[in-house]
């Protein structure tokens, strides 16, 4: 099944090869629950990684785990605070640490790279749309990208956790974020907030099941405010590129049908809405979910949209609000 999505694609994919020289990030510091100092906007380091992993596991997605207090992380902190009756300051204080640390499981895990991880296939992604259309699969360019998406983190952070380790060799044991989740629950409704730039899934009795940071619409293609329903859930969809549907596209460019894959413009899943051409979908650039605008659609990281895709069904109500 193929689809047409209104989405702007960011080309700045962070690859392991292009990342700065890796620093060492201490696993013991990340695991240390005795450090309950305040974590504010602009913070970096082990305490941020710790909080990002805990929020990810609590289903208040911080976006890409990278050890940096950015926009996505701030939205997750405020959402968690609101949900737990705390003042939404955006600063993690001792009281919030106490709540987060109820989840006492290890925050890091050891992963052994498999032959499949080593094999890939990995290949450079062409920039030309027509060249992309000739490919069978829009996959990862490096093992660091693939492992980063699997463990919800940036390739740079993965390198910092494993200084000197090879991320492309079967049998290598590496340290990764332990991003385990509880069993998925079905959502009774979704709410997309334009002002907060979030997608929130609610369950029975109005219980908040999950919150995800999102890129939502823009000046040229605003979010279609209103009440809609979910009409389809497609994993690894094809993508119909039509320049007539993009305000900033070259109209002389030919249409193209792009193959599926994590680097497809719609990413790992497409959740279609009853509003034609609109949906919730993944992204080839998880580090830039809330940085910039989409062309009307609602863009999540690939792991977040995959998680959400198992919480909804055809007919699930979705409210798009200011």
Buried (B, 14 or more C-beta within 10 A) or exposed (E): EEBBBBBBBBEEBBBBEEBEEBEEBEBEEBBBEEEBEEBBEEBEBBBBBBBBBBBBBBBBBBBBBBBBBBBBBBBBBBBBBBBEEBEEEBBBBEEBBEBBEEEEEEBBBEBEBEEEBBEBEBEEBEEEBEEBBEBEBBBBBBBBBBBBBBBBBBBBBBBBBBEEBEBBEEEBEBBBBBBEEEEBBEBBBBBBBBEBBBBBBBBEEEEBBBBBBBBBBBEEBEBBEEEBBBBBBBEBBBBBBBBEBBEEBEEEBEBBEBBBBBBBBBBBBBBBBBBEBBBBBBBBBBBBBBBEBBBBBBBBBBBBBBBBBBBBEEEBBBBBEE
